[in-house]
């Protein structure tokens, strides 16, 4: 079966879509510092366990995070190690664009 030339882009788009929510970015940022349980992520996000679990399922489906169960707790870790660097790059770009905009207004 021949692969579509768009297939790799669809797979990449799925990862970007998974990262495309503020709550998921918050969780990814926290997981970049180390493994956390759902209870920690729930507290961090200020959301109920059900909502946090749905966000984590999106990230897990895109292979951004992985989980392991320990007793009654589920722990998550970041598996896509390039995400923190990408987020730093985006933050630097946003800062640079804001500074350029401020210079234009001055």
Residue, then its C-alpha position, 0 to 999 in steps of 0.5 A: x500500500x502506497x503512503x500518502x505524501x501528506x501522511x507525515x504531516x497529518x501525524x505531526x499535526x496530531x502532535x501540534x493539535x494535542x499541544x494546542x490547548x493552554x491547559x495541556x501546555x501548562x501540564x507539559x511544562x510541569x511534566x518537563x520538570x519531572x514525573x507527576x501524578x494526576x492529583x498534582x496535575x489536577x491541583x496545578x490546573x485547578x480543574x477536576x480529575x475528569x477534565x485533567x484525565x481527558x487532557x492527559x488522554x489527548x497528550x497520551x494519544x499523540x505520544x507526548x506523554x506516557x503513564x504508569x500506575x502505582x497503586x491507586x495513583x497514575x503518574x505521567x511523564x513527558x516522552x517527547x523530549x523536544x517539547x520544552x525546547x520548542x516551547x522556549x523557542x516559541x516564548x523567545x519569538x513571542x517576546x521578540x515580537x512584543x519588543x518589536x511592537x513596543x518599539x514601533x509604538x514608541 
